[in-house]
Amino acid sequence: MKKTSLLLILLTFIGIGITISCERDDICPESTPTTPSLIIDAYDVETPENKKAVTKLVIGGIGNDFILTNGIVSLSQIVLPLRTDANTTQYSLIEDAFVNDNGTPDDSSDDFYDGNTDIITINYSREEVYVSRACGYKTIFKNVTLNLDSNNWIISRQPLNDNQSVEDETETHFNIYH
């Protein structure tokens, strides 16, 4: 009888110990800052203190054939993810975009976006920073430069800080004037 009681008490304490030592699931909360995107505000070149939306804009990645915008949009703030596996990211920004049907209106497989295109190249150095066990690492970008490879509609660009870094996704990093 003593052995049975002792065994029950021992099993109860083991069960309590397991319950107490359990940890909550490791899920990265949405509020935790992760790898930030580059934020660009668009301004009017005629009145540089006024924001000006880029009309009929389509943004596409170069070297990976994806379209960043969901169709043709008008934006005064552009949010661009940067590559975490390279020190350069390129985008095609098409203002006054339209769908060119390539002379075959009944065949959408050869359609493409056309318009006033500027190519931007973003150069940077990467640094991985540990966030937490649940979230892993995030990449921050240092010494970020934005270069215009063509200037059809973007007249100029300006970093908001010397030695611009992209660590925070809530602040603007560059202004463009068009």
N, C-alpha and C positions, 0 to 999 in steps of 0.2 A: 504494500500500500504506500509506504514511504517512497519507494522507487517510482511509482506511478505519479504521485503528487509532485515529486521533484522533477520528473520529466515534463509534466504539464506546465509547471512554473518556468522551467528552462525554455520550452517552446514558446510560451507567452512572451518572455523577454526577448527572444530572438525575433519574433514577429513584430514587436514594438520597435526594436532596433532597426529592422529593415524599413518599417514605415517612416521612422524619423530620419533615416539617412537618405531616403529618396529625394532626388532633386527634380525641380520642375523641368519640363522639356526645354531644350536649348533652341529657342526660336528667336531670331533676330527681330526686334521690334521695328515696325515701319518708321518710327520716330528717330531711329538711330541713323546718324549721317553715314552714308557710304560713299563710294567713289563719285565725286561731283562732276557735273557737266560745265562746259564753258558757256557763259551768259553774255550775249551781245545785245546792246540797246541800239536802236536805229533812230537817227536824228536827221532833221532837215538841214541840208547844206546851206540853204539861203538864210535860215534863222536857226543857228546851231543850238540854241537853248530849248528848242521845241522838238519833242519826239515826233517821228513821222513813220507811219506804218509802211512797210514794204508791201505793195499791192500784188496780188496774184502770184504769190511766192511758192516755189517748190524747192525743197532742199534735198539733194541726193549725195550719198557718199561716193567718193571716187576710190576705185580699187576694190570695192565690195558690192557694187551694183544694187544698192538699196535706196529707197526713197524714204527720207526721214519724216516728211510731212504727210499727213493723211489727205492727199489731194492738193488742190490749189487753195492757199489761205492768204490772209493779210495779217501781218504781225509787226509790232513795234519792238518786240523782244524775241530774240532767237536763242534757243537752248540747244547746244550741240554736245553730244557725248564725245569724249576723246578716247582714242584707242589705248588700251592698257598693255598691249603687246608690242608697241612701237613708239618711237619718239616723234612721230609725225602723223597727223590726220588731215585729210583733204576733203573738202566739200564743194559741190557745185550749187550755187545759189542762183536760181532763175527767177528774175522779176518779170512781171507781165507774162506769166507762163500760160501756155495753151497746149492742148493735146494735138500733135501733128499726126494725122492718120496715114501719112506716108503715101497718099494717093490711092489708098484702098479703104474706103469708108466702111465696107462690110467685113473687113478683117482686122480685128483689134489686136491680133498677135504681133503686128509690126508697128503699133503706135508708140510714140515717145513724146516726152515733154520738150517743148521748144520755147524760146523767148530770149530775153536779154540776160545772158549768162555771165556771171563772175565766178572765178575759181579762187577759193581761199585755201592757204596752207597754214596749218597751225603746228608749230614746232615747240618742243618742251622736253624736259627731263622728268623722269618718273621716280617716285619714292613710295614704297609700300609701307603702310602704317597699320599696326595691329589694332583692331577695334575691340573684339571680344571673342570668346570661344564660339558663341553662337553666330556672330557676324563675320568672323574671320578677319581678313585684311581689306583695306581700301587703298586705292592709289591716289596720291596727290600729285599735282603737276607743278613743276617749278620752272622759272625762266621761260614763261610762255610768250611766244611771239606769234602774231597773226600777219601773214603776208598776202598781198593781193597779186595773184598770178595774171590777172587781167583786170581792167578797171572800166567796165562798160557802164555800170550804174552805181557802183560804190566809188565815191570820189576819194574818200580818205578813211583812215581808221586811227583810233587812239586807245592805248592801254590806260586803264584808270590808275595804275601804279607802276613805278619803275620796278624792274625785275618782277613782273607780274606773275603771281602764282594762282592756281585754282585749287583752293582747299575748301571753299564754302560755296554751296549751291544756292545761297540766298542773296548773293551780291553780284552786281554786274562787273565783268572783267574787262570788256572792251566796248567802245562806242564806234559805230560806223556812221558815216555821213553820206547821204544820197540825195 
